[in-house]
Amino acid sequence: MNLATFLGPFVAAYTPFVDPVNLHRQWYLLLLPLALLTAVAYKAVRTRDMRRYPVEVLVMAAQILLGMIALALGFLVFVEVLIPLLAPTPRV
């Protein structure tokens, strides 16, 4: 008896790359683990003193998140303000 036979329908219900998790409305919540895990991996290689590792990871994760927020606001201003000023749509 193998594990697939034992778990049966529970294993077959979810296939990770065929049926992705439906988080389209909550996509922004995935930015937190993305920033944190990127900072953990980067600082694990680049930190010279491991006593400062947790602080450096949190600082870098905050920098990544603030950078993403700044980029989003910049693109919002560009699309909503600057493009209509540069290429106005004709009124019908």
PyMOL Python script that loads the backbone (N, CA, C, O; Angstrom):
from pymol import cmd

cmd.read_pdbstr("""\
ATOM      1  N   MET A   1       0.843  -1.180   0.000  1.00  0.00           N
ATOM      2  CA  MET A   1       0.000   0.000   0.000  1.00  0.00           C
ATOM      3  C   MET A   1       0.891   1.247   0.000  1.00  0.00           C
ATOM      4  O   MET A   1       1.725   1.420   0.889  1.00  0.00           O
ATOM      5  N   ASN A   2       0.707   2.112  -1.002  1.00  0.00           N
ATOM      6  CA  ASN A   2       1.512   3.317  -1.061  1.00  0.00           C
ATOM      7  C   ASN A   2       0.723   4.525  -0.542  1.00  0.00           C
ATOM      8  O   ASN A   2      -0.461   4.413  -0.228  1.00  0.00           O
ATOM      9  N   LEU A   3       1.384   5.665  -0.457  1.00  0.00           N
ATOM     10  CA  LEU A   3       0.778   6.863   0.115  1.00  0.00           C
ATOM     11  C   LEU A   3      -0.369   7.388  -0.738  1.00  0.00           C
ATOM     12  O   LEU A   3      -1.374   7.840  -0.191  1.00  0.00           O
ATOM     13  N   ALA A   4      -0.249   7.342  -2.056  1.00  0.00           N
ATOM     14  CA  ALA A   4      -1.312   7.826  -2.942  1.00  0.00           C
ATOM     15  C   ALA A   4      -2.583   7.003  -2.788  1.00  0.00           C
ATOM     16  O   ALA A   4      -3.685   7.549  -2.852  1.00  0.00           O
ATOM     17  N   THR A   5      -2.443   5.708  -2.589  1.00  0.00           N
ATOM     18  CA  THR A   5      -3.620   4.867  -2.390  1.00  0.00           C
ATOM     19  C   THR A   5      -4.287   5.176  -1.054  1.00  0.00           C
ATOM     20  O   THR A   5      -5.514   5.169  -0.948  1.00  0.00           O
ATOM     21  N   PHE A   6      -3.482   5.443  -0.047  1.00  0.00           N
ATOM     22  CA  PHE A   6      -4.005   5.732   1.284  1.00  0.00           C
ATOM     23  C   PHE A   6      -4.740   7.072   1.324  1.00  0.00           C
ATOM     24  O   PHE A   6      -5.836   7.161   1.878  1.00  0.00           O
ATOM     25  N   LEU A   7      -4.140   8.117   0.739  1.00  0.00           N
ATOM     26  CA  LEU A   7      -4.748   9.448   0.791  1.00  0.00           C
ATOM     27  C   LEU A   7      -5.848   9.628  -0.243  1.00  0.00           C
ATOM     28  O   LEU A   7      -6.761  10.430  -0.045  1.00  0.00           O
ATOM     29  N   GLY A   8      -5.771   8.895  -1.333  1.00  0.00           N
ATOM     30  CA  GLY A   8      -6.823   8.867  -2.343  1.00  0.00           C
ATOM     31  C   GLY A   8      -7.269  10.224  -2.858  1.00  0.00           C
ATOM     32  O   GLY A   8      -6.476  10.938  -3.472  1.00  0.00           O
ATOM     33  N   PRO A   9      -8.525  10.597  -2.621  1.00  0.00           N
ATOM     34  CA  PRO A   9      -9.066  11.822  -3.208  1.00  0.00           C
ATOM     35  C   PRO A   9      -8.451  13.102  -2.660  1.00  0.00           C
ATOM     36  O   PRO A   9      -8.550  14.151  -3.298  1.00  0.00           O
ATOM     37  N   PHE A  10      -7.819  13.040  -1.495  1.00  0.00           N
ATOM     38  CA  PHE A  10      -7.217  14.250  -0.932  1.00  0.00           C
ATOM     39  C   PHE A  10      -6.018  14.712  -1.751  1.00  0.00           C
ATOM     40  O   PHE A  10      -5.825  15.912  -1.941  1.00  0.00           O
ATOM     41  N   VAL A  11      -5.230  13.793  -2.226  1.00  0.00           N
ATOM     42  CA  VAL A  11      -4.049  14.133  -3.021  1.00  0.00           C
ATOM     43  C   VAL A  11      -4.455  14.568  -4.426  1.00  0.00           C
ATOM     44  O   VAL A  11      -3.873  15.502  -4.977  1.00  0.00           O
ATOM     45  N   ALA A  12      -5.434  13.908  -5.002  1.00  0.00           N
ATOM     46  CA  ALA A  12      -5.844  14.205  -6.371  1.00  0.00           C
ATOM     47  C   ALA A  12      -6.618  15.507  -6.488  1.00  0.00           C
ATOM     48  O   ALA A  12      -6.828  15.990  -7.600  1.00  0.00           O
ATOM     49  N   ALA A  13      -7.048  16.092  -5.373  1.00  0.00           N
ATOM     50  CA  ALA A  13      -7.880  17.290  -5.415  1.00  0.00           C
ATOM     51  C   ALA A  13      -7.078  18.529  -5.803  1.00  0.00           C
ATOM     52  O   ALA A  13      -7.646  19.468  -6.360  1.00  0.00           O
ATOM     53  N   TYR A  14      -5.799  18.557  -5.531  1.00  0.00           N
ATOM     54  CA  TYR A  14      -4.995  19.752  -5.796  1.00  0.00           C
ATOM     55  C   TYR A  14      -3.690  19.359  -6.462  1.00  0.00           C
ATOM     56  O   TYR A  14      -2.901  18.594  -5.907  1.00  0.00           O
ATOM     57  N   THR A  15      -3.469  19.893  -7.661  1.00  0.00           N
ATOM     58  CA  THR A  15      -2.196  19.708  -8.342  1.00  0.00           C
ATOM     59  C   THR A  15      -1.576  21.088  -8.523  1.00  0.00           C
ATOM     60  O   THR A  15      -2.136  21.909  -9.248  1.00  0.00           O
ATOM     61  N   PRO A  16      -0.450  21.369  -7.895  1.00  0.00           N
ATOM     62  CA  PRO A  16       0.076  22.724  -7.777  1.00  0.00           C
ATOM     63  C   PRO A  16       0.250  23.504  -9.079  1.00  0.00           C
ATOM     64  O   PRO A  16      -0.184  24.654  -9.148  1.00  0.00           O
ATOM     65  N   PHE A  17       0.852  22.942 -10.091  1.00  0.00           N
ATOM     66  CA  PHE A  17       1.124  23.729 -11.290  1.00  0.00           C
ATOM     67  C   PHE A  17       0.007  23.643 -12.325  1.00  0.00           C
ATOM     68  O   PHE A  17      -0.031  24.444 -13.259  1.00  0.00           O
ATOM     69  N   VAL A  18      -0.893  22.691 -12.173  1.00  0.00           N
ATOM     70  CA  VAL A  18      -2.021  22.568 -13.084  1.00  0.00           C
ATOM     71  C   VAL A  18      -3.194  23.405 -12.588  1.00  0.00           C
ATOM     72  O   VAL A  18      -3.855  24.083 -13.376  1.00  0.00           O
ATOM     73  N   ASP A  19      -3.454  23.359 -11.282  1.00  0.00           N
ATOM     74  CA  ASP A  19      -4.535  24.123 -10.662  1.00  0.00           C
ATOM     75  C   ASP A  19      -3.942  25.101  -9.647  1.00  0.00           C
ATOM     76  O   ASP A  19      -3.868  24.767  -8.464  1.00  0.00           O
ATOM     77  N   PRO A  20      -3.521  26.287 -10.064  1.00  0.00           N
ATOM     78  CA  PRO A  20      -2.916  27.224  -9.112  1.00  0.00           C
ATOM     79  C   PRO A  20      -3.947  27.743  -8.113  1.00  0.00           C
ATOM     80  O   PRO A  20      -5.151  27.712  -8.369  1.00  0.00           O
ATOM     81  N   VAL A  21      -3.460  28.213  -6.989  1.00  0.00           N
ATOM     82  CA  VAL A  21      -4.333  28.762  -5.961  1.00  0.00           C
ATOM     83  C   VAL A  21      -4.966  30.048  -6.498  1.00  0.00           C
ATOM     84  O   VAL A  21      -4.277  30.890  -7.074  1.00  0.00           O
ATOM     85  N   ASN A  22      -6.265  30.192  -6.309  1.00  0.00           N
ATOM     86  CA  ASN A  22      -6.984  31.348  -6.825  1.00  0.00           C
ATOM     87  C   ASN A  22      -6.864  32.511  -5.835  1.00  0.00           C
ATOM     88  O   ASN A  22      -7.692  32.654  -4.936  1.00  0.00           O
ATOM     89  N   LEU A  23      -5.840  33.328  -6.002  1.00  0.00           N
ATOM     90  CA  LEU A  23      -5.618  34.489  -5.142  1.00  0.00           C
ATOM     91  C   LEU A  23      -5.589  35.775  -5.964  1.00  0.00           C
ATOM     92  O   LEU A  23      -4.803  36.678  -5.674  1.00  0.00           O
ATOM     93  N   HIS A  24      -6.424  35.863  -6.968  1.00  0.00           N
ATOM     94  CA  HIS A  24      -6.391  37.029  -7.837  1.00  0.00           C
ATOM     95  C   HIS A  24      -6.818  38.296  -7.117  1.00  0.00           C
ATOM     96  O   HIS A  24      -6.301  39.374  -7.412  1.00  0.00           O
ATOM     97  N   ARG A  25      -7.745  38.190  -6.182  1.00  0.00           N
ATOM     98  CA  ARG A  25      -8.193  39.381  -5.454  1.00  0.00           C
ATOM     99  C   ARG A  25      -7.238  39.751  -4.319  1.00  0.00           C
ATOM    100  O   ARG A  25      -7.221  40.906  -3.891  1.00  0.00           O
ATOM    101  N   GLN A  26      -6.454  38.813  -3.829  1.00  0.00           N
ATOM    102  CA  GLN A  26      -5.531  39.064  -2.719  1.00  0.00           C
ATOM    103  C   GLN A  26      -4.072  38.973  -3.158  1.00  0.00           C
ATOM    104  O   GLN A  26      -3.224  38.566  -2.364  1.00  0.00           O
ATOM    105  N   TRP A  27      -3.762  39.336  -4.382  1.00  0.00           N
ATOM    106  CA  TRP A  27      -2.404  39.174  -4.900  1.00  0.00           C
ATOM    107  C   TRP A  27      -1.395  39.996  -4.113  1.00  0.00           C
ATOM    108  O   TRP A  27      -0.241  39.590  -3.975  1.00  0.00           O
ATOM    109  N   TYR A  28      -1.813  41.142  -3.598  1.00  0.00           N
ATOM    110  CA  TYR A  28      -0.891  42.024  -2.884  1.00  0.00           C
ATOM    111  C   TYR A  28      -0.401  41.395  -1.579  1.00  0.00           C
ATOM    112  O   TYR A  28       0.658  41.774  -1.078  1.00  0.00           O
ATOM    113  N   LEU A  29      -1.148  40.447  -1.022  1.00  0.00           N
ATOM    114  CA  LEU A  29      -0.700  39.777   0.198  1.00  0.00           C
ATOM    115  C   LEU A  29       0.502  38.876  -0.064  1.00  0.00           C
ATOM    116  O   LEU A  29       1.247  38.549   0.859  1.00  0.00           O
ATOM    117  N   LEU A  30       0.691  38.478  -1.305  1.00  0.00           N
ATOM    118  CA  LEU A  30       1.837  37.643  -1.643  1.00  0.00           C
ATOM    119  C   LEU A  30       3.138  38.443  -1.728  1.00  0.00           C
ATOM    120  O   LEU A  30       4.219  37.857  -1.794  1.00  0.00           O
ATOM    121  N   LEU A  31       3.044  39.785  -1.726  1.00  0.00           N
ATOM    122  CA  LEU A  31       4.250  40.605  -1.746  1.00  0.00           C
ATOM    123  C   LEU A  31       5.031  40.505  -0.438  1.00  0.00           C
ATOM    124  O   LEU A  31       6.257  40.620  -0.439  1.00  0.00           O
ATOM    125  N   LEU A  32       4.336  40.293   0.670  1.00  0.00           N
ATOM    126  CA  LEU A  32       5.018  40.183   1.964  1.00  0.00           C
ATOM    127  C   LEU A  32       5.950  38.977   2.025  1.00  0.00           C
ATOM    128  O   LEU A  32       7.129  39.153   2.331  1.00  0.00           O
ATOM    129  N   PRO A  33       5.477  37.756   1.746  1.00  0.00           N
ATOM    130  CA  PRO A  33       6.435  36.645   1.773  1.00  0.00           C
ATOM    131  C   PRO A  33       7.478  36.737   0.659  1.00  0.00           C
ATOM    132  O   PRO A  33       8.612  36.292   0.837  1.00  0.00           O
ATOM    133  N   LEU A  34       7.107  37.308  -0.481  1.00  0.00           N
ATOM    134  CA  LEU A  34       8.084  37.466  -1.560  1.00  0.00           C
ATOM    135  C   LEU A  34       9.237  38.358  -1.116  1.00  0.00           C
ATOM    136  O   LEU A  34      10.402  38.012  -1.311  1.00  0.00           O
ATOM    137  N   ALA A  35       8.921  39.497  -0.524  1.00  0.00           N
ATOM    138  CA  ALA A  35       9.967  40.415  -0.061  1.00  0.00           C
ATOM    139  C   ALA A  35      10.777  39.800   1.068  1.00  0.00           C
ATOM    140  O   ALA A  35      12.003  39.912   1.084  1.00  0.00           O
ATOM    141  N   LEU A  36      10.108  39.155   2.009  1.00  0.00           N
ATOM    142  CA  LEU A  36      10.808  38.579   3.154  1.00  0.00           C
ATOM    143  C   LEU A  36      11.730  37.443   2.732  1.00  0.00           C
ATOM    144  O   LEU A  36      12.877  37.386   3.176  1.00  0.00           O
ATOM    145  N   LEU A  37      11.252  36.543   1.888  1.00  0.00           N
ATOM    146  CA  LEU A  37      12.084  35.409   1.478  1.00  0.00           C
ATOM    147  C   LEU A  37      13.226  35.845   0.554  1.00  0.00           C
ATOM    148  O   LEU A  37      14.305  35.253   0.579  1.00  0.00           O
ATOM    149  N   THR A  38      12.991  36.867  -0.252  1.00  0.00           N
ATOM    150  CA  THR A  38      14.082  37.402  -1.068  1.00  0.00           C
ATOM    151  C   THR A  38      15.161  37.998  -0.185  1.00  0.00           C
ATOM    152  O   THR A  38      16.350  37.785  -0.423  1.00  0.00           O
ATOM    153  N   ALA A  39      14.752  38.746   0.837  1.00  0.00           N
ATOM    154  CA  ALA A  39      15.719  39.343   1.760  1.00  0.00           C
ATOM    155  C   ALA A  39      16.463  38.269   2.552  1.00  0.00           C
ATOM    156  O   ALA A  39      17.667  38.394   2.778  1.00  0.00           O
ATOM    157  N   VAL A  40      15.766  37.221   2.975  1.00  0.00           N
ATOM    158  CA  VAL A  40      16.413  36.132   3.717  1.00  0.00           C
ATOM    159  C   VAL A  40      17.485  35.465   2.864  1.00  0.00           C
ATOM    160  O   VAL A  40      18.596  35.224   3.335  1.00  0.00           O
ATOM    161  N   ALA A  41      17.156  35.170   1.622  1.00  0.00           N
ATOM    162  CA  ALA A  41      18.118  34.498   0.744  1.00  0.00           C
ATOM    163  C   ALA A  41      19.300  35.401   0.414  1.00  0.00           C
ATOM    164  O   ALA A  41      20.445  34.950   0.430  1.00  0.00           O
ATOM    165  N   TYR A  42      19.037  36.661   0.117  1.00  0.00           N
ATOM    166  CA  TYR A  42      20.117  37.573  -0.256  1.00  0.00           C
ATOM    167  C   TYR A  42      21.041  37.839   0.927  1.00  0.00           C
ATOM    168  O   TYR A  42      22.264  37.792   0.792  1.00  0.00           O
ATOM    169  N   LYS A  43      20.451  38.119   2.082  1.00  0.00           N
ATOM    170  CA  LYS A  43      21.275  38.447   3.243  1.00  0.00           C
ATOM    171  C   LYS A  43      22.001  37.224   3.810  1.00  0.00           C
ATOM    172  O   LYS A  43      23.018  37.372   4.488  1.00  0.00           O
ATOM    173  N   ALA A  44      21.494  36.032   3.542  1.00  0.00           N
ATOM    174  CA  ALA A  44      22.208  34.829   3.991  1.00  0.00           C
ATOM    175  C   ALA A  44      23.547  34.702   3.295  1.00  0.00           C
ATOM    176  O   ALA A  44      24.491  34.137   3.846  1.00  0.00           O
ATOM    177  N   VAL A  45      23.627  35.229   2.083  1.00  0.00           N
ATOM    178  CA  VAL A  45      24.881  35.164   1.329  1.00  0.00           C
ATOM    179  C   VAL A  45      25.756  36.385   1.588  1.00  0.00           C
ATOM    180  O   VAL A  45      26.979  36.263   1.640  1.00  0.00           O
ATOM    181  N   ARG A  46      25.153  37.553   1.751  1.00  0.00           N
ATOM    182  CA  ARG A  46      25.902  38.800   1.794  1.00  0.00           C
ATOM    183  C   ARG A  46      26.248  39.343   3.176  1.00  0.00           C
ATOM    184  O   ARG A  46      27.089  40.236   3.280  1.00  0.00           O
ATOM    185  N   THR A  47      25.636  38.841   4.227  1.00  0.00           N
ATOM    186  CA  THR A  47      25.888  39.380   5.563  1.00  0.00           C
ATOM    187  C   THR A  47      27.239  38.919   6.077  1.00  0.00           C
ATOM    188  O   THR A  47      27.578  37.737   6.005  1.00  0.00           O
ATOM    189  N   ARG A  48      28.009  39.872   6.599  1.00  0.00           N
ATOM    190  CA  ARG A  48      29.322  39.541   7.139  1.00  0.00           C
ATOM    191  C   ARG A  48      29.233  39.094   8.602  1.00  0.00           C
ATOM    192  O   ARG A  48      29.999  38.235   9.040  1.00  0.00           O
ATOM    193  N   ASP A  49      28.294  39.682   9.358  1.00  0.00           N
ATOM    194  CA  ASP A  49      28.141  39.356  10.776  1.00  0.00           C
ATOM    195  C   ASP A  49      26.737  38.803  10.993  1.00  0.00           C
ATOM    196  O   ASP A  49      25.755  39.526  10.824  1.00  0.00           O
ATOM    197  N   MET A  50      26.633  37.533  11.365  1.00  0.00           N
ATOM    198  CA  MET A  50      25.336  36.886  11.495  1.00  0.00           C
ATOM    199  C   MET A  50      24.535  37.374  12.700  1.00  0.00           C
ATOM    200  O   MET A  50      23.341  37.094  12.804  1.00  0.00           O
ATOM    201  N   ARG A  51      25.184  38.102  13.610  1.00  0.00           N
ATOM    202  CA  ARG A  51      24.435  38.662  14.733  1.00  0.00           C
ATOM    203  C   ARG A  51      23.486  39.766  14.268  1.00  0.00           C
ATOM    204  O   ARG A  51      22.458  40.009  14.900  1.00  0.00           O
ATOM    205  N   ARG A  52      23.825  40.424  13.176  1.00  0.00           N
ATOM    206  CA  ARG A  52      22.967  41.490  12.640  1.00  0.00           C
ATOM    207  C   ARG A  52      22.030  40.979  11.544  1.00  0.00           C
ATOM    208  O   ARG A  52      21.293  41.765  10.947  1.00  0.00           O
ATOM    209  N   TYR A  53      22.050  39.694  11.280  1.00  0.00           N
ATOM    210  CA  TYR A  53      21.272  39.108  10.193  1.00  0.00           C
ATOM    211  C   TYR A  53      19.770  39.389  10.285  1.00  0.00           C
ATOM    212  O   TYR A  53      19.199  39.835   9.290  1.00  0.00           O
ATOM    213  N   PRO A  54      19.099  39.157  11.414  1.00  0.00           N
ATOM    214  CA  PRO A  54      17.644  39.404  11.451  1.00  0.00           C
ATOM    215  C   PRO A  54      17.277  40.868  11.189  1.00  0.00           C
ATOM    216  O   PRO A  54      16.295  41.152  10.504  1.00  0.00           O
ATOM    217  N   VAL A  55      18.059  41.780  11.728  1.00  0.00           N
ATOM    218  CA  VAL A  55      17.778  43.202  11.515  1.00  0.00           C
ATOM    219  C   VAL A  55      17.986  43.571  10.055  1.00  0.00           C
ATOM    220  O   VAL A  55      17.184  44.301   9.473  1.00  0.00           O
ATOM    221  N   GLU A  56      19.056  43.068   9.468  1.00  0.00           N
ATOM    222  CA  GLU A  56      19.322  43.373   8.065  1.00  0.00           C
ATOM    223  C   GLU A  56      18.256  42.780   7.150  1.00  0.00           C
ATOM    224  O   GLU A  56      17.899  43.389   6.142  1.00  0.00           O
ATOM    225  N   VAL A  57      17.748  41.604   7.490  1.00  0.00           N
ATOM    226  CA  VAL A  57      16.674  40.994   6.695  1.00  0.00           C
ATOM    227  C   VAL A  57      15.421  41.844   6.769  1.00  0.00           C
ATOM    228  O   VAL A  57      14.793  42.102   5.742  1.00  0.00           O
ATOM    229  N   LEU A  58      15.044  42.286   7.960  1.00  0.00           N
ATOM    230  CA  LEU A  58      13.843  43.107   8.102  1.00  0.00           C
ATOM    231  C   LEU A  58      13.989  44.461   7.405  1.00  0.00           C
ATOM    232  O   LEU A  58      13.039  44.954   6.797  1.00  0.00           O
ATOM    233  N   VAL A  59      15.167  45.053   7.496  1.00  0.00           N
ATOM    234  CA  VAL A  59      15.400  46.334   6.818  1.00  0.00           C
ATOM    235  C   VAL A  59      15.313  46.156   5.307  1.00  0.00           C
ATOM    236  O   VAL A  59      14.694  46.971   4.624  1.00  0.00           O
ATOM    237  N   MET A  60      15.916  45.114   4.787  1.00  0.00           N
ATOM    238  CA  MET A  60      15.871  44.901   3.341  1.00  0.00           C
ATOM    239  C   MET A  60      14.462  44.554   2.873  1.00  0.00           C
ATOM    240  O   MET A  60      14.047  45.003   1.805  1.00  0.00           O
ATOM    241  N   ALA A  61      13.720  43.767   3.645  1.00  0.00           N
ATOM    242  CA  ALA A  61      12.343  43.451   3.280  1.00  0.00           C
ATOM    243  C   ALA A  61      11.499  44.719   3.250  1.00  0.00           C
ATOM    244  O   ALA A  61      10.668  44.888   2.357  1.00  0.00           O
ATOM    245  N   ALA A  62      11.703  45.610   4.212  1.00  0.00           N
ATOM    246  CA  ALA A  62      10.986  46.892   4.222  1.00  0.00           C
ATOM    247  C   ALA A  62      11.379  47.741   3.017  1.00  0.00           C
ATOM    248  O   ALA A  62      10.526  48.391   2.413  1.00  0.00           O
ATOM    249  N   GLN A  63      12.658  47.741   2.664  1.00  0.00           N
ATOM    250  CA  GLN A  63      13.102  48.489   1.484  1.00  0.00           C
ATOM    251  C   GLN A  63      12.460  47.944   0.216  1.00  0.00           C
ATOM    252  O   GLN A  63      12.054  48.717  -0.652  1.00  0.00           O
ATOM    253  N   ILE A  64      12.363  46.643   0.099  1.00  0.00           N
ATOM    254  CA  ILE A  64      11.737  46.038  -1.080  1.00  0.00           C
ATOM    255  C   ILE A  64      10.270  46.436  -1.152  1.00  0.00           C
ATOM    256  O   ILE A  64       9.782  46.831  -2.211  1.00  0.00           O
ATOM    257  N   LEU A  65       9.564  46.333  -0.027  1.00  0.00           N
ATOM    258  CA  LEU A  65       8.140  46.692  -0.008  1.00  0.00           C
ATOM    259  C   LEU A  65       7.925  48.167  -0.317  1.00  0.00           C
ATOM    260  O   LEU A  65       7.034  48.514  -1.092  1.00  0.00           O
ATOM    261  N   LEU A  66       8.730  49.032   0.280  1.00  0.00           N
ATOM    262  CA  LEU A  66       8.596  50.471   0.003  1.00  0.00           C
ATOM    263  C   LEU A  66       8.942  50.787  -1.451  1.00  0.00           C
ATOM    264  O   LEU A  66       8.325  51.661  -2.060  1.00  0.00           O
ATOM    265  N   GLY A  67       9.910  50.092  -1.998  1.00  0.00           N
ATOM    266  CA  GLY A  67      10.249  50.282  -3.404  1.00  0.00           C
ATOM    267  C   GLY A  67       9.109  49.862  -4.329  1.00  0.00           C
ATOM    268  O   GLY A  67       8.825  50.532  -5.322  1.00  0.00           O
ATOM    269  N   MET A  68       8.462  48.752  -3.996  1.00  0.00           N
ATOM    270  CA  MET A  68       7.316  48.310  -4.808  1.00  0.00           C
ATOM    271  C   MET A  68       6.148  49.289  -4.706  1.00  0.00           C
ATOM    272  O   MET A  68       5.465  49.556  -5.695  1.00  0.00           O
ATOM    273  N   ILE A  69       5.926  49.820  -3.508  1.00  0.00           N
ATOM    274  CA  ILE A  69       4.856  50.805  -3.329  1.00  0.00           C
ATOM    275  C   ILE A  69       5.175  52.076  -4.109  1.00  0.00           C
ATOM    276  O   ILE A  69       4.293  52.649  -4.749  1.00  0.00           O
ATOM    277  N   ALA A  70       6.435  52.521  -4.058  1.00  0.00           N
ATOM    278  CA  ALA A  70       6.830  53.716  -4.801  1.00  0.00           C
ATOM    279  C   ALA A  70       6.689  53.505  -6.309  1.00  0.00           C
ATOM    280  O   ALA A  70       6.225  54.397  -7.020  1.00  0.00           O
ATOM    281  N   LEU A  71       7.084  52.341  -6.793  1.00  0.00           N
ATOM    282  CA  LEU A  71       6.922  52.051  -8.217  1.00  0.00           C
ATOM    283  C   LEU A  71       5.452  52.015  -8.620  1.00  0.00           C
ATOM    284  O   LEU A  71       5.089  52.514  -9.686  1.00  0.00           O
ATOM    285  N   ALA A  72       4.606  51.429  -7.780  1.00  0.00           N
ATOM    286  CA  ALA A  72       3.172  51.379  -8.085  1.00  0.00           C
ATOM    287  C   ALA A  72       2.578  52.781  -8.136  1.00  0.00           C
ATOM    288  O   ALA A  72       1.790  53.089  -9.030  1.00  0.00           O
ATOM    289  N   LEU A  73       2.947  53.624  -7.190  1.00  0.00           N
ATOM    290  CA  LEU A  73       2.437  55.000  -7.196  1.00  0.00           C
ATOM    291  C   LEU A  73       2.962  55.783  -8.399  1.00  0.00           C
ATOM    292  O   LEU A  73       2.232  56.574  -8.998  1.00  0.00           O
ATOM    293  N   GLY A  74       4.222  55.562  -8.746  1.00  0.00           N
ATOM    294  CA  GLY A  74       4.781  56.220  -9.918  1.00  0.00           C
ATOM    295  C   GLY A  74       4.070  55.821 -11.206  1.00  0.00           C
ATOM    296  O   GLY A  74       3.760  56.671 -12.041  1.00  0.00           O
ATOM    297  N   PHE A  75       3.816  54.537 -11.361  1.00  0.00           N
ATOM    298  CA  PHE A  75       3.086  54.077 -12.548  1.00  0.00           C
ATOM    299  C   PHE A  75       1.648  54.572 -12.550  1.00  0.00           C
ATOM    300  O   PHE A  75       1.098  54.870 -13.610  1.00  0.00           O
ATOM    301  N   LEU A  76       1.034  54.662 -11.377  1.00  0.00           N
ATOM    302  CA  LEU A  76      -0.325  55.178 -11.286  1.00  0.00           C
ATOM    303  C   LEU A  76      -0.380  56.626 -11.747  1.00  0.00           C
ATOM    304  O   LEU A  76      -1.265  57.001 -12.517  1.00  0.00           O
ATOM    305  N   VAL A  77       0.553  57.434 -11.284  1.00  0.00           N
ATOM    306  CA  VAL A  77       0.601  58.836 -11.711  1.00  0.00           C
ATOM    307  C   VAL A  77       0.876  58.926 -13.205  1.00  0.00           C
ATOM    308  O   VAL A  77       0.267  59.738 -13.901  1.00  0.00           O
ATOM    309  N   PHE A  78       1.777  58.109 -13.693  1.00  0.00           N
ATOM    310  CA  PHE A  78       2.103  58.128 -15.114  1.00  0.00           C
ATOM    311  C   PHE A  78       0.892  57.791 -15.980  1.00  0.00           C
ATOM    312  O   PHE A  78       0.610  58.480 -16.960  1.00  0.00           O
ATOM    313  N   VAL A  79       0.181  56.727 -15.613  1.00  0.00           N
ATOM    314  CA  VAL A  79      -0.938  56.263 -16.430  1.00  0.00           C
ATOM    315  C   VAL A  79      -2.159  57.163 -16.278  1.00  0.00           C
ATOM    316  O   VAL A  79      -2.832  57.457 -17.265  1.00  0.00           O
ATOM    317  N   GLU A  80      -2.452  57.598 -15.072  1.00  0.00           N
ATOM    318  CA  GLU A  80      -3.684  58.346 -14.826  1.00  0.00           C
ATOM    319  C   GLU A  80      -3.543  59.847 -15.063  1.00  0.00           C
ATOM    320  O   GLU A  80      -4.540  60.510 -15.349  1.00  0.00           O
ATOM    321  N   VAL A  81      -2.343  60.399 -14.953  1.00  0.00           N
ATOM    322  CA  VAL A  81      -2.166  61.859 -15.073  1.00  0.00           C
ATOM    323  C   VAL A  81      -1.373  62.237 -16.313  1.00  0.00           C
ATOM    324  O   VAL A  81      -1.843  63.031 -17.129  1.00  0.00           O
ATOM    325  N   LEU A  82      -0.181  61.682 -16.466  1.00  0.00           N
ATOM    326  CA  LEU A  82       0.705  62.124 -17.535  1.00  0.00           C
ATOM    327  C   LEU A  82       0.256  61.683 -18.921  1.00  0.00           C
ATOM    328  O   LEU A  82       0.293  62.488 -19.852  1.00  0.00           O
ATOM    329  N   ILE A  83      -0.157  60.464 -19.087  1.00  0.00           N
ATOM    330  CA  ILE A  83      -0.590  60.005 -20.406  1.00  0.00           C
ATOM    331  C   ILE A  83      -1.810  60.784 -20.897  1.00  0.00           C
ATOM    332  O   ILE A  83      -1.826  61.176 -22.064  1.00  0.00           O
ATOM    333  N   PRO A  84      -2.844  61.032 -20.067  1.00  0.00           N
ATOM    334  CA  PRO A  84      -3.954  61.859 -20.571  1.00  0.00           C
ATOM    335  C   PRO A  84      -3.538  63.281 -20.929  1.00  0.00           C
ATOM    336  O   PRO A  84      -4.145  63.894 -21.808  1.00  0.00           O
ATOM    337  N   LEU A  85      -2.526  63.813 -20.271  1.00  0.00           N
ATOM    338  CA  LEU A  85      -2.045  65.153 -20.624  1.00  0.00           C
ATOM    339  C   LEU A  85      -1.281  65.148 -21.951  1.00  0.00           C
ATOM    340  O   LEU A  85      -1.403  66.080 -22.747  1.00  0.00           O
ATOM    341  N   LEU A  86      -0.499  64.100 -22.182  1.00  0.00           N
ATOM    342  CA  LEU A  86       0.313  64.041 -23.390  1.00  0.00           C
ATOM    343  C   LEU A  86      -0.476  63.599 -24.616  1.00  0.00           C
ATOM    344  O   LEU A  86      -0.204  64.062 -25.724  1.00  0.00           O
ATOM    345  N   ALA A  87      -1.429  62.728 -24.437  1.00  0.00           N
ATOM    346  CA  ALA A  87      -2.212  62.215 -25.571  1.00  0.00           C
ATOM    347  C   ALA A  87      -3.692  62.224 -25.202  1.00  0.00           C
ATOM    348  O   ALA A  87      -4.257  61.180 -24.878  1.00  0.00           O
ATOM    349  N   PRO A  88      -4.320  63.390 -25.249  1.00  0.00           N
ATOM    350  CA  PRO A  88      -5.742  63.442 -24.869  1.00  0.00           C
ATOM    351  C   PRO A  88      -6.602  62.686 -25.881  1.00  0.00           C
ATOM    352  O   PRO A  88      -6.329  62.682 -27.081  1.00  0.00           O
ATOM    353  N   THR A  89      -7.632  62.056 -25.366  1.00  0.00           N
ATOM    354  CA  THR A  89      -8.552  61.330 -26.235  1.00  0.00           C
ATOM    355  C   THR A  89      -9.594  62.323 -26.803  1.00  0.00           C
ATOM    356  O   THR A  89     -10.053  63.216 -26.091  1.00  0.00           O
ATOM    357  N   PRO A  90      -9.950  62.162 -28.048  1.00  0.00           N
ATOM    358  CA  PRO A  90     -10.944  63.092 -28.648  1.00  0.00           C
ATOM    359  C   PRO A  90     -12.324  62.874 -28.044  1.00  0.00           C
ATOM    360  O   PRO A  90     -12.727  61.745 -27.766  1.00  0.00           O
ATOM    361  N   ARG A  91     -13.033  63.969 -27.848  1.00  0.00           N
ATOM    362  CA  ARG A  91     -14.403  63.877 -27.310  1.00  0.00           C
ATOM    363  C   ARG A  91     -15.357  63.608 -28.450  1.00  0.00           C
ATOM    364  O   ARG A  91     -15.210  64.149 -29.546  1.00  0.00           O
ATOM    365  N   VAL A  92     -16.322  62.775 -28.182  1.00  0.00           N
ATOM    366  CA  VAL A  92     -17.300  62.420 -29.221  1.00  0.00           C
ATOM    367  C   VAL A  92     -18.616  63.085 -28.956  1.00  0.00           C
ATOM    368  O   VAL A  92     -19.563  62.906 -29.721  1.00  0.00           O
TER     369      VAL A  92
END
""", "prot")
cmd.dss("prot")
cmd.show_as("cartoon", "prot")
cmd.util.cbc("prot")
cmd.orient("prot")
